[in-house]
Every structure is written in C-alpha cells, then in structure tokens.
C-alpha cells in the first residue's frame, strides 16, 4: 500500500532517466519508454524513484506498459498501487478496455483475463509495443491479457 512516504505522480520528460532505471532494475524491456502517445507515472518513496508504469494509448483502449517496482521495495503492495492507478487513468480517459503483455504474474487478481494476441494487434495497432513486435517478430511476453473497463 502507499502511505505518506510514498507518492505516485505523472512522469515528466525530466523523469525519463528515473523511469528507465526503475524498469531496467526490474528486468523489463525499455525500448519505446516514454514515447509520444504514452503516459507514465513514477512512484517515489521518501523522494527516491522506486516504481514506474505506463500506458500506450489507442482509440478507446490502452496497453499497459512496464509495471515495475524496484527489487528493494517489493512485497509492500506498491506494484498493486501502480497498476490500479493506471487502471483508474484508463477508465477516466474513457477507455473501454485495457490490454497488457506479460511473462508471468497473477493478473487475474487485477481483473484481467487471457486473450489471443491477435485481438491486441487489431485493437491497438499503432502502440509502440505492437509496432516493435511487428518489426522484430519477437512476441511481447508469453501471455496477452485484457481488462474490460466498461
């Protein structure tokens, strides 16, 4: 859980290095981080960047990008807080669905269900992760997920 020492705020271009470091420390792919058409949040604990998450936006849908928490603060509910902040943002922007790629994790506890990759590819074709997949033919994660927001 977040507390008075932990804050989630919108990331600015000046936060690029902090977002990149958190994602690298968590072992995530950082290609396309904070590119045009994305929104990122930075989690700080006592002023130190300890988490980051992003959304790649499409027409009425978004794609979750890089839910990352520094190894030193895992197990405190901070990742859940980050994911739920992104879900809330997607709902507020009017998205009908939120997609994501994953190599593991209990995403059902966040309301996600597994779906075929082809659905994401057609619903949000210009998202940086989808574009990267098409160019490299490297699947973005072993599973594809969707959460209905309507």
DSSP file (Angstrom, degrees, kcal/mol; ACC not computed):
  #  RESIDUE AA STRUCTURE BP1 BP2  ACC     N-H-->O    O-->H-N    N-H-->O    O-->H-N    TCO  KAPPA ALPHA  PHI   PSI    X-CA   Y-CA   Z-CA
    1    1 A X              0   0    0      0, 0.0     2,-0.2     0, 0.0    77,-0.2   0.000 360.0 360.0 360.0 154.5    0.0    0.0    0.0
    2    2 A X        +     0   0    0     75,-0.2     2,-0.2    76,-0.1     5,-0.1  -0.579 360.0 177.5 -85.6 156.7    1.0    3.6   -0.4
    3    3 A X    >   -     0   0    0     -2,-0.2     3,-1.6     3,-0.1    -1,-0.0  -0.728  51.5 -69.0-142.1-169.4    1.5    5.8    2.6
    4    4 A X  T 3  S+     0   0    0      1,-0.3    -2,-0.0    -2,-0.2    42,-0.0   0.677 132.2  51.3 -65.4 -14.8    2.5    9.3    3.4
    5    5 A X  T 3  S+     0   0    0      1,-0.1    41,-3.1    40,-0.1     2,-0.5   0.529 103.8  67.1 -95.0  -8.5    6.1    8.5    2.4
    6    6 A X  E <   +A   45   0A   0     -3,-1.6     2,-0.4    39,-0.2    39,-0.2  -0.958  61.3 176.9-121.0 126.7    5.1    7.0   -1.0
    7    7 A X  E     -A   44   0A   0     37,-2.8    37,-3.0    -2,-0.5     2,-0.5  -0.960  19.4-152.7-129.4 145.2    3.6    9.1   -3.8
    8    8 A X  E     +A   43   0A   0     -2,-0.4     2,-0.3    35,-0.2    35,-0.2  -0.979  28.1 166.0-114.1 127.5    2.6    8.3   -7.4
    9    9 A X  E     -A   42   0A   0     33,-2.3    33,-2.9    -2,-0.5     2,-0.1  -0.955  43.6 -86.8-139.5 158.6    2.8   11.2   -9.8
   10   10 A X  E     -A   41   0A   0     -2,-0.3    31,-0.3    31,-0.2     2,-0.2  -0.419  47.9-123.1 -62.4 134.3    2.7   11.8  -13.5
   11   11 A X        -     0   0    0     29,-2.9    29,-0.3    -2,-0.1     2,-0.2  -0.580  24.4-156.7 -80.3 143.6    6.1   11.4  -15.0
   12   12 A X    >   -     0   0    0     -2,-0.2     3,-2.2     1,-0.0     4,-0.2  -0.662  37.4 -96.1-109.4 169.0    7.6   14.3  -17.0
   13   13 A X  G >  S+     0   0    0      1,-0.3     3,-1.5    -2,-0.2     4,-0.2   0.828 125.3  62.9 -55.4 -29.9   10.3   14.3  -19.7
   14   14 A X  G 3  S+     0   0    0      1,-0.3     3,-0.3     2,-0.1    -1,-0.3   0.684  96.9  59.0 -68.0 -16.4   12.7   15.2  -16.9
   15   15 A X  G <> S+     0   0    0     -3,-2.2     4,-2.6     1,-0.2     3,-0.3   0.398  72.7 106.1 -90.8   1.8   11.9   11.9  -15.2
   16   16 A X  H <> S+     0   0    0     -3,-1.5     4,-2.8     1,-0.2     5,-0.2   0.898  79.7  47.0 -51.1 -49.8   13.0    9.8  -18.2
   17   17 A X  H  > S+     0   0    0     -3,-0.3     4,-2.5    -4,-0.2    -1,-0.2   0.885 112.6  50.0 -62.8 -38.2   16.2    8.5  -16.6
   18   18 A X  H  > S+     0   0    0     -3,-0.3     4,-2.3    -4,-0.2    -1,-0.2   0.926 112.7  46.1 -66.1 -44.8   14.4    7.6  -13.4
   19   19 A X  H  X S+     0   0    0     -4,-2.6     4,-2.2     1,-0.2     5,-0.2   0.934 113.6  50.1 -61.8 -46.0   11.6    5.7  -15.2
   20   20 A X  H  X S+     0   0    0     -4,-2.8     4,-2.6    -5,-0.3    -2,-0.2   0.911 110.5  49.3 -58.5 -45.4   14.3    3.9  -17.4
   21   21 A X  H  X S+     0   0    0     -4,-2.5     4,-3.0     2,-0.2     5,-0.2   0.919 109.9  50.3 -63.3 -45.0   16.3    2.9  -14.3
   22   22 A X  H  X S+     0   0    0     -4,-2.3     4,-1.4     1,-0.2    -1,-0.2   0.926 114.1  45.4 -59.7 -44.1   13.4    1.5  -12.4
   23   23 A X  H  <>S+     0   0    0     -4,-2.2     5,-2.8     2,-0.2     4,-0.3   0.898 113.8  48.2 -68.6 -40.0   12.4   -0.6  -15.4
   24   24 A X  H ><5S+     0   0    0     -4,-2.6     3,-1.6     1,-0.2    -2,-0.2   0.925 109.6  52.9 -64.6 -43.9   15.9   -1.7  -16.1
   25   25 A X  H 3<5S+     0   0    0     -4,-3.0    -1,-0.2     1,-0.3    -2,-0.2   0.817 109.2  50.7 -60.6 -30.3   16.4   -2.7  -12.4
   26   26 A X  T 3<5S-     0   0    0     -4,-1.4    -1,-0.3    -5,-0.2    -2,-0.2   0.474 119.0-113.5 -86.4  -2.3   13.2   -4.8  -12.7
   27   27 A X  T < 5 +     0   0    0     -3,-1.6    -3,-0.2    -4,-0.3     2,-0.2   0.722  65.8 146.4  80.7  21.9   14.5   -6.5  -15.8
   28   28 A X      < -     0   0    0     -5,-2.8     2,-0.2    -6,-0.1    -1,-0.2  -0.585  56.8-100.8 -93.7 155.3   11.9   -5.0  -18.2
   29   29 A X        -     0   0    0     -2,-0.2    -1,-0.1     1,-0.1    -5,-0.0  -0.538  30.6-168.0 -68.5 133.1   12.4   -4.1  -21.9
   30   30 A X    >   +     0   0    0     -2,-0.2     3,-1.7     3,-0.1     2,-0.2   0.319  39.4 128.6-111.2   7.1   12.9   -0.3  -22.1
   31   31 A X  T 3  S+     0   0    0      1,-0.3   101,-0.1    98,-0.0    -2,-0.0  -0.459  82.4  10.8 -61.9 130.2   12.5    0.1  -25.9
   32   32 A X  T >  S+     0   0    0      1,-0.2     3,-1.3    -2,-0.2    -1,-0.3   0.618  84.8 165.5  79.1  13.5   10.0    2.9  -26.6
   33   33 A X  T <   -     0   0    0     -3,-1.7    -1,-0.2     1,-0.3   -13,-0.1  -0.462  69.7  -1.3 -66.8 131.1    9.7    4.1  -23.0
   34   34 A X  T 3  S+     0   0    0     -2,-0.2    -1,-0.3     1,-0.2     2,-0.1   0.801  92.1 155.6  60.4  36.5    8.0    7.5  -22.7
   35   35 A X    X   -     0   0    0     -3,-1.3     3,-1.2     1,-0.2    -1,-0.2  -0.415  56.6 -68.5 -83.3 167.6    7.5    7.9  -26.5
   36   36 A X  T 3  S+     0   0    0      1,-0.2    -1,-0.2    -2,-0.1     3,-0.1  -0.269 122.8  34.9 -54.7 136.3    4.8   10.1  -27.9
   37   37 A X  T 3  S+     0   0    0      1,-0.4    20,-2.5    -3,-0.1     2,-0.3   0.553  99.5 101.8  92.4   9.6    1.3    8.6  -27.3
   38   38 A X  E <   - B   0  56A   0     -3,-1.2     2,-0.4    18,-0.2    -1,-0.4  -0.879  54.5-153.3-123.4 158.1    2.2    7.2  -23.9
   39   39 A X  E     - B   0  55A   0     16,-2.2    16,-2.5    -2,-0.3     2,-0.3  -0.997  16.8-170.6-127.3 133.9    1.5    8.3  -20.3
   40   40 A X  E     - B   0  54A   0     -2,-0.4   -29,-2.9   -29,-0.3     2,-0.4  -0.917   9.8-157.6-126.2 152.5    3.8    7.3  -17.4
   41   41 A X  E     -AB  10  53A   0     12,-2.7    12,-1.7    -2,-0.3     2,-0.4  -0.959   8.0-150.4-125.4 147.2    3.7    7.5  -13.7
   42   42 A X  E     -AB   9  52A   0    -33,-2.9   -33,-2.3    -2,-0.4     2,-0.5  -0.961   6.2-149.3-117.8 132.7    6.6    7.5  -11.3
   43   43 A X  E     -AB   8  51A   0      8,-3.1     7,-2.9    -2,-0.4     8,-1.5  -0.891  15.8-169.8-102.1 129.6    6.4    6.2   -7.8
   44   44 A X  E     -AB   7  49A   0    -37,-3.0   -37,-2.8    -2,-0.5     2,-0.5  -0.961  11.1-165.7-121.2 137.2    8.6    7.8   -5.2
   45   45 A X  E >  S-AB   6  48A   0      3,-2.7     3,-1.9    -2,-0.4   -39,-0.2  -0.983  84.1 -16.2-121.0 118.8    9.2    6.6   -1.6
   46   46 A X  T 3  S-     0   0    0    -41,-3.1    -1,-0.1    -2,-0.5   -40,-0.1   0.869 131.1 -53.2  51.6  39.3   10.9    9.2    0.6
   47   47 A X  T 3  S+     0   0    0    -42,-0.4     2,-0.4     1,-0.2    -1,-0.3   0.382 114.5 115.8  83.0  -3.6   11.9   11.1   -2.6
   48   48 A X  E <  S-B   45   0A   0     -3,-1.9    -3,-2.7     1,-0.0     2,-0.4  -0.846  72.0-116.1-102.6 134.4   13.5    8.1   -4.3
   49   49 A X  E     +B   44   0A   0     -2,-0.4    -5,-0.3    -5,-0.2     3,-0.1  -0.542  47.6 155.0 -68.1 119.1   12.1    6.6   -7.6
   50   50 A X  E     +     0   0A   0     -7,-2.9    20,-3.2    -2,-0.4     2,-0.3   0.420  57.6  25.2-125.9  -4.6   11.0    3.0   -6.7
   51   51 A X  E     -BC  43  69A   0     -8,-1.5    -8,-3.1    18,-0.2     2,-0.3  -0.995  52.6-178.8-158.5 156.5    8.3    2.3   -9.3
   52   52 A X  E     +BC  42  68A   0     16,-2.3    16,-2.9    -2,-0.3     2,-0.3  -0.986   2.8 174.6-155.8 151.6    7.1    3.2  -12.7
   53   53 A X  E     -B   41   0A   0    -12,-1.7   -12,-2.7    -2,-0.3     2,-0.3  -0.981   8.6-166.4-155.0 152.9    4.2    2.2  -15.0
   54   54 A X  E     -BC  40  65A   0     11,-2.4    11,-3.5    -2,-0.3     2,-0.4  -0.928  12.9-145.5-140.2 165.5    3.0    3.4  -18.4
   55   55 A X  E     -BC  39  64A   0    -16,-2.5   -16,-2.2    -2,-0.3     2,-0.5  -1.000   9.0-150.8-130.1 134.2    0.1    3.3  -20.8
   56   56 A X  E     -BC  38  63A   0      7,-2.7     7,-2.7    -2,-0.4     2,-0.3  -0.925  29.4-137.7-100.1 125.9    0.3    3.3  -24.5
   57   57 A X  E     + C   0  62A   0    -20,-2.5     5,-0.2    -2,-0.5     2,-0.2  -0.664  29.6 164.0 -98.9 140.2   -2.9    4.9  -25.9
   58   58 A X        -     0   0    0      3,-2.9     2,-1.2    -2,-0.3    66,-0.1  -0.498  57.5 -56.3-124.5-161.6   -5.1    3.9  -28.7
   59   59 A X  S    S-     0   0    0     64,-0.4     3,-0.1     1,-0.2    -2,-0.0  -0.721 119.9 -23.7 -87.3  96.0   -8.7    4.8  -29.8
   60   60 A X  S    S+     0   0    0     -2,-1.2    36,-3.7     1,-0.2    37,-0.9   0.532 130.7  74.2  79.9   6.8  -10.8    3.9  -26.7
   61   61 A X  E     - d   0  97A   0     34,-0.2    -3,-2.9    35,-0.2     2,-0.3  -0.968  59.1-159.8-143.4 157.5   -8.2    1.4  -25.5
   62   62 A X  E     -Cd  57  98A   0     35,-1.5    37,-2.8    -2,-0.3     2,-0.5  -0.952  13.0-137.5-136.2 160.1   -4.8    1.4  -23.8
   63   63 A X  E     -Cd  56  99A   0     -7,-2.7    -7,-2.7    -2,-0.3    37,-0.2  -0.977  24.8-125.1-120.1 119.6   -2.0   -1.0  -23.4
   64   64 A X  E     -C   55   0A   0     35,-3.5     2,-0.5    -2,-0.5    37,-0.5  -0.388  28.9-162.1 -63.8 137.2   -0.3   -1.3  -20.0
   65   65 A X  E     -C   54   0A   0    -11,-3.5   -11,-2.4     1,-0.1    -1,-0.0  -0.964  51.0 -21.1-131.0 116.5    3.4   -0.8  -20.3
   66   66 A X  E     -     0   0A   0     -2,-0.5     2,-1.0   -13,-0.2    -1,-0.1   0.936  52.2-163.8  63.5  62.2    6.1   -1.8  -17.8
   67   67 A X  E     +     0   0A   0    -14,-0.2     2,-0.4    -3,-0.1   -14,-0.2  -0.694  30.6 169.8 -74.0 107.0    4.6   -2.2  -14.4
   68   68 A X  E     -C   52   0A   0    -16,-2.9   -16,-2.3    -2,-1.0     2,-0.4  -0.974  25.6-179.9-132.9 135.8    7.9   -2.1  -12.4
   69   69 A X  E     -C   51   0A   0     -2,-0.4   -18,-0.2   -18,-0.2     5,-0.1  -0.999  39.6-105.6-129.8 135.1    8.9   -1.9   -8.8
   70   70 A X    >   -     0   0    0    -20,-3.2     3,-2.0    -2,-0.4     4,-0.3  -0.286  29.2-121.0 -57.5 139.9   12.5   -1.8   -7.6
   71   71 A X  G >  S+     0   0    0      1,-0.3     3,-1.0     2,-0.2    -1,-0.1   0.805 108.4  65.3 -53.6 -32.1   13.6   -5.1   -6.0
   72   72 A X  G 3  S+     0   0    0      1,-0.2    -1,-0.3   -22,-0.0    -2,-0.1   0.667 109.1  36.6 -68.7 -16.1   14.4   -3.4   -2.7
   73   73 A X  G X  S+     0   0    0     -3,-2.0     3,-0.7   -23,-0.2     5,-0.4   0.233  84.6 128.8-121.7  13.5   10.7   -2.4   -2.1
   74   74 A X  T <   +     0   0    0     -3,-1.0    -3,-0.0    -4,-0.3    -4,-0.0  -0.290  59.6  41.2 -67.5 155.8    8.8   -5.4   -3.4
   75   75 A X  T 3  S+     0   0    0      1,-0.0    -1,-0.2     0, 0.0    -4,-0.0   0.581  86.4  98.0  85.4  10.9    6.3   -7.2   -1.3
   76   76 A X  S <  S-     0   0    0     -3,-0.7    -2,-0.1     0, 0.0    -1,-0.0   0.310 100.0-104.5-111.4   6.5    4.8   -3.9    0.1
   77   77 A X  S  > S+     0   0    0      3,-0.0     4,-1.8     4,-0.0   -75,-0.2   0.561  85.2 124.8  82.7   8.2    1.8   -3.6   -2.3
   78   78 A X  H  > S+     0   0    0     -5,-0.4     4,-2.1     2,-0.2     5,-0.1   0.874  70.0  52.8 -71.3 -36.8    3.4   -0.9   -4.3
   79   79 A X  H  > S+     0   0    0      2,-0.2     4,-2.6     1,-0.2    -1,-0.2   0.907 108.3  51.1 -63.5 -41.7    3.1   -2.7   -7.6
   80   80 A X  H  > S+     0   0    0      1,-0.2     4,-2.6     2,-0.2    -1,-0.2   0.912 109.2  51.2 -60.8 -43.0   -0.6   -3.2   -7.0
   81   81 A X  H  X S+     0   0    0     -4,-1.8     4,-1.8     2,-0.2    -1,-0.2   0.901 110.7  49.0 -62.3 -41.0   -1.0    0.5   -6.3
   82   82 A X  H  X S+     0   0    0     -4,-2.1     4,-1.9     2,-0.2    -2,-0.2   0.943 112.0  47.3 -63.1 -48.4    0.8    1.4   -9.6
   83   83 A X  H  X S+     0   0    0     -4,-2.6     4,-2.4     1,-0.2    -2,-0.2   0.921 112.2  49.8 -60.9 -44.2   -1.4   -1.0  -11.6
   84   84 A X  H  X S+     0   0    0     -4,-2.6     4,-2.4     1,-0.2    -1,-0.2   0.834 107.0  55.0 -67.4 -30.4   -4.6    0.3  -10.1
   85   85 A X  H  X S+     0   0    0     -4,-1.8     4,-2.1    -5,-0.2    -1,-0.2   0.892 109.9  47.0 -66.9 -37.7   -3.5    3.9  -10.7
   86   86 A X  H  X S+     0   0    0     -4,-1.9     4,-2.5     2,-0.2    -2,-0.2   0.893 111.0  51.4 -69.1 -39.7   -3.1    3.0  -14.4
   87   87 A X  H  X S+     0   0    0     -4,-2.4     4,-2.4     2,-0.2    -2,-0.2   0.934 110.8  48.9 -60.8 -46.0   -6.4    1.2  -14.5
   88   88 A X  H  X S+     0   0    0     -4,-2.4     4,-2.6     1,-0.2    -2,-0.2   0.913 110.6  50.3 -61.0 -43.7   -8.1    4.3  -13.0
   89   89 A X  H  X S+     0   0    0     -4,-2.1     4,-2.0     1,-0.2    -1,-0.2   0.923 110.0  50.1 -61.3 -44.2   -6.4    6.6  -15.5
   90   90 A X  H  <>S+     0   0    0     -4,-2.5     5,-2.4     1,-0.2     4,-0.3   0.903 111.8  48.5 -62.0 -40.9   -7.6    4.4  -18.4
   91   91 A X  H ><5S+     0   0    0     -4,-2.4     3,-1.3     1,-0.2    -1,-0.2   0.925 110.9  50.4 -63.3 -44.2  -11.1    4.5  -17.1
   92   92 A X  H 3<5S+     0   0    0     -4,-2.6    -1,-0.2     1,-0.3    -2,-0.2   0.802 106.2  54.7 -66.7 -29.3  -11.1    8.3  -16.6
   93   93 A X  T 3<5S-     0   0    0     -4,-2.0    -1,-0.3    -5,-0.2    -2,-0.2   0.525 122.1-108.1 -82.6  -2.6   -9.8    8.8  -20.2
   94   94 A X  T < 5 +     0   0    0     -3,-1.3    -3,-0.2    -4,-0.3    -2,-0.1   0.600  58.8 163.8  92.4  12.8  -12.8    6.7  -21.4
   95   95 A X      < -     0   0    0     -5,-2.4   -34,-0.2    -6,-0.2    -1,-0.2  -0.354  29.5-158.0 -64.0 143.6  -11.1    3.5  -22.5
   96   96 A X  S    S+     0   0    0    -36,-3.7    53,-3.2     1,-0.2    54,-0.8   0.728  76.1  20.0 -89.5 -27.2  -13.3    0.5  -22.9
   97   97 A X  E     -dE  61 148A   0    -37,-0.9   -35,-1.5    51,-0.3     2,-0.4  -0.980  59.4-152.2-143.8 152.9  -10.5   -2.0  -22.5
   98   98 A X  E     -dE  62 147A   0     49,-2.2    49,-2.7    -2,-0.3     2,-0.2  -0.997  20.8-168.8-126.3 126.4   -7.0   -2.2  -21.1
   99   99 A X  E     +dE  63 146A   0    -37,-2.8   -35,-3.5    -2,-0.4     2,-0.3  -0.672   7.4 174.9-109.9 164.4   -4.6   -4.7  -22.6
  100  100 A X  E     - E   0 145A   0     45,-1.8    45,-3.1    -2,-0.2     2,-0.4  -0.970  24.4-135.9-162.9 157.2   -1.2   -6.0  -21.5
  101  101 A X  E     + E   0 144A   0    -37,-0.5     2,-0.3    -2,-0.3    43,-0.2  -0.889  31.3 179.0-109.5 146.6    1.6   -8.5  -22.3
  102  102 A X  E     - E   0 143A   0     41,-2.4    41,-2.4    -2,-0.4    40,-1.0  -0.996  38.1-158.0-149.3 152.3    3.1  -10.5  -19.6
  103  103 A X  S    S-     0   0    0     -2,-0.3     2,-0.3     1,-0.3    -1,-0.1   0.322  84.1 -33.4-105.4   3.3    5.7  -13.1  -18.9
  104  104 A X  S    S+     0   0    0     39,-0.1    -1,-0.3     0, 0.0     2,-0.1  -0.964  76.7 110.3 167.0-176.4    4.1  -14.1  -15.6
  105  105 A X  S    S-     0   0    0     -2,-0.3     2,-1.2    -3,-0.1     3,-0.2  -0.173  70.4 -77.5 105.6 161.5    2.2  -12.8  -12.6
  106  106 A X    >   +     0   0    0      1,-0.2     3,-0.8    -2,-0.1     4,-0.2  -0.635  56.5 157.1 -96.2  73.7   -1.3  -13.1  -11.1
  107  107 A X  G > > +     0   0    0     -2,-1.2     5,-1.9     1,-0.2     3,-1.4   0.683  62.7  73.0 -77.0 -17.7   -3.1  -10.6  -13.4
  108  108 A X  G > 5S+     0   0    0      1,-0.3     3,-1.8     3,-0.2    -1,-0.2   0.835  87.5  63.8 -62.7 -31.1   -6.5  -12.2  -12.8
  109  109 A X  G < 5S+     0   0    0     -3,-0.8    -1,-0.3     1,-0.3    -2,-0.2   0.657 101.3  51.8 -68.6 -13.0   -6.4  -10.6   -9.3
  110  110 A X  G < 5S-     0   0    0     -3,-1.4    -1,-0.3    -4,-0.2    -2,-0.2   0.335 128.6 -98.2 -99.3   3.7   -6.4   -7.2  -11.1
  111  111 A X  T < 5S+     0   0    0     -3,-1.8    37,-0.4     1,-0.3     2,-0.2   0.590  79.0 138.3  91.1  11.7   -9.5   -8.2  -13.2
  112  112 A X      < -     0   0    0     -5,-1.9     2,-0.3    35,-0.2    -1,-0.3  -0.626  33.6-163.5 -89.7 149.2   -7.6   -9.3  -16.4
  113  113 A X  E     -F  146   0A   0     33,-2.5    33,-2.2    -2,-0.2     2,-0.2  -0.959  29.2-101.8-126.7 149.8   -8.4  -12.3  -18.4
  114  114 A X  E     +F  145   0A   0     -2,-0.3     2,-0.3    31,-0.2    31,-0.3  -0.459  44.8 174.5 -72.0 141.0   -6.2  -14.0  -21.0
  115  115 A X        -     0   0    0     29,-2.5    29,-0.5    -2,-0.2     2,-0.1  -0.913  37.7 -82.6-138.8 164.4   -7.0  -13.3  -24.7
  116  116 A X    >>  -     0   0    0     -2,-0.3     3,-1.2     1,-0.1     4,-0.8  -0.436  35.4-124.4 -68.5 145.0   -5.4  -14.1  -28.1
  117  117 A X  H 3> S+     0   0    0      1,-0.3     4,-2.2     2,-0.2     3,-0.4   0.833 106.0  69.5 -55.7 -36.0   -2.6  -11.9  -29.2
  118  118 A X  H 3> S+     0   0    0      1,-0.2     4,-1.7     2,-0.2    -1,-0.3   0.795  91.3  59.7 -58.5 -30.7   -4.5  -11.1  -32.4
  119  119 A X  H <> S+     0   0    0     -3,-1.2     4,-2.4     2,-0.2    -1,-0.2   0.941 108.4  42.7 -64.5 -46.8   -7.1   -9.1  -30.5
  120  120 A X  H  X S+     0   0    0     -4,-0.8     4,-2.3    -3,-0.4    -2,-0.2   0.917 110.8  56.6 -64.8 -42.8   -4.5   -6.6  -29.2
  121  121 A X  H  < S+     0   0    0     -4,-2.2    -1,-0.2     1,-0.2    -2,-0.2   0.847 115.5  37.1 -58.6 -35.4   -2.8   -6.4  -32.5
  122  122 A X  H  < S+     0   0    0     -4,-1.7     3,-0.5    -5,-0.2    -1,-0.2   0.819 117.3  49.3 -88.1 -31.6   -6.0   -5.3  -34.2
  123  123 A X  H  < S+     0   0    0     -4,-2.4   -64,-0.4     1,-0.2    -2,-0.2   0.776 128.6  18.6 -80.2 -26.1   -7.4   -3.1  -31.4
  124  124 A X  S >< S+     0   0    0     -4,-2.3     3,-1.5    -5,-0.2     6,-0.2  -0.419  73.0 158.2-141.0  61.2   -4.3   -1.0  -30.8
  125  125 A X  T 3  S+     0   0    0     -3,-0.5    -1,-0.1     1,-0.3    -2,-0.1   0.698  72.0  50.9 -65.6 -22.4   -2.1   -1.5  -33.9
  126  126 A X  T 3  S+     0   0    0      4,-0.1    -1,-0.3     5,-0.1   -69,-0.1   0.379  76.5 123.5 -99.5   5.3    0.0    1.7  -33.5
  127  127 A X  S <> S-     0   0    0     -3,-1.5     4,-2.9     1,-0.1     3,-0.3  -0.396  72.1-119.6 -63.2 141.6    1.0    1.1  -29.9
  128  128 A X  H  > S+     0   0    0      1,-0.2     4,-2.5     2,-0.2     5,-0.2   0.865 113.1  50.9 -53.0 -40.2    4.8    1.1  -29.6
  129  129 A X  H  > S+     0   0    0      2,-0.2     4,-2.0     1,-0.2    -1,-0.2   0.903 112.9  45.6 -65.9 -39.1    4.9   -2.4  -28.2
  130  130 A X  H  > S+     0   0    0     -3,-0.3     4,-2.4    -6,-0.2    -2,-0.2   0.916 113.1  49.6 -69.1 -43.7    2.8   -3.7  -31.1
  131  131 A X  H  X S+     0   0    0     -4,-2.9     4,-2.0     1,-0.2    -2,-0.2   0.913 111.0  50.1 -60.5 -43.4    4.8   -1.8  -33.6
  132  132 A X  H  X S+     0   0    0     -4,-2.5     4,-2.6    -5,-0.3     6,-0.3   0.909 109.6  51.4 -61.5 -42.5    8.0   -3.2  -32.1
  133  133 A X  H  X S+     0   0    0     -4,-2.0     4,-2.8     1,-0.2     5,-0.3   0.923 109.1  50.1 -60.7 -45.1    6.6   -6.8  -32.3
  134  134 A X  H  < S+     0   0    0     -4,-2.4    -1,-0.2     1,-0.2    -2,-0.2   0.887 114.7  44.1 -62.9 -38.4    5.6   -6.4  -35.9
  135  135 A X  H  < S+     0   0    0     -4,-2.0    -2,-0.2    -5,-0.2    -1,-0.2   0.892 126.9  28.1 -73.1 -40.2    9.1   -5.2  -36.8
  136  136 A X  H  < S-     0   0    0     -4,-2.6    -2,-0.2    -5,-0.2    -3,-0.2   0.647  89.0-138.0 -98.4 -16.8   11.1   -7.7  -34.8
  137  137 A X     <  +     0   0    0     -4,-2.8     2,-0.7    -5,-0.3    -3,-0.1   0.697  58.8 137.3  60.5  20.4    8.7  -10.7  -34.8
  138  138 A X        -     0   0    0     -6,-0.3    -1,-0.2    -5,-0.3    -2,-0.2  -0.879  59.3-122.5 -97.5 115.7    9.6  -11.1  -31.1
  139  139 A X        -     0   0    0     -2,-0.7     2,-1.6     1,-0.1     3,-0.0  -0.311  17.5-127.1 -59.4 131.9    6.5  -11.8  -29.1
  140  140 A X  S    S-     0   0    0    -11,-0.1   -38,-0.2     2,-0.1    -1,-0.1  -0.612  76.8 -27.6 -82.3  85.8    5.9   -9.2  -26.3
  141  141 A X  S    S-     0   0    0     -2,-1.6   -38,-0.3   -40,-0.2     3,-0.0  -0.024  73.3 -95.0  89.8 160.9    5.5  -11.6  -23.4
  142  142 A X  S    S+     0   0    0    -40,-1.0     2,-0.3     1,-0.1   -39,-0.2   0.669 104.3  39.8 -89.1 -17.4    4.2  -15.1  -23.3
  143  143 A X  E     -E  102   0A   0    -41,-2.4   -41,-2.4    -3,-0.1     2,-0.4  -0.955  67.0-146.7-132.8 153.1    0.6  -14.2  -22.4
  144  144 A X  E     -E  101   0A   0    -29,-0.5   -29,-2.5    -2,-0.3     2,-0.3  -0.956  20.6-168.9-120.2 136.6   -1.8  -11.5  -23.5
  145  145 A X  E     -EF 100 114A   0    -45,-3.1   -45,-1.8    -2,-0.4     2,-0.3  -0.862  10.4-166.0-128.7 157.0   -4.4  -10.0  -21.1
  146  146 A X  E     -EF  99 113A   0    -33,-2.2   -33,-2.5    -2,-0.3     2,-0.5  -0.998   4.7-165.3-141.6 141.5   -7.4   -7.8  -21.2
  147  147 A X  E     -E   98   0A   0    -49,-2.7   -49,-2.2    -2,-0.3     2,-0.3  -0.992  22.2-134.9-123.7 123.1   -9.4   -6.0  -18.6
  148  148 A X  E     -E   97   0A   0     -2,-0.5   -51,-0.3   -37,-0.4   -52,-0.1  -0.571  17.9-173.5 -72.9 135.9  -12.8   -4.6  -19.6
  149  149 A X              0   0    0    -53,-3.2   -52,-0.2    -2,-0.3    -1,-0.1   0.373 360.0 360.0-111.3   1.7  -13.3   -1.1  -18.2
  150  150 A X              0   0    0    -54,-0.8    -1,-0.1   -56,-0.0   -53,-0.1   0.442 360.0 360.0 -99.3 360.0  -17.0   -0.6  -19.2
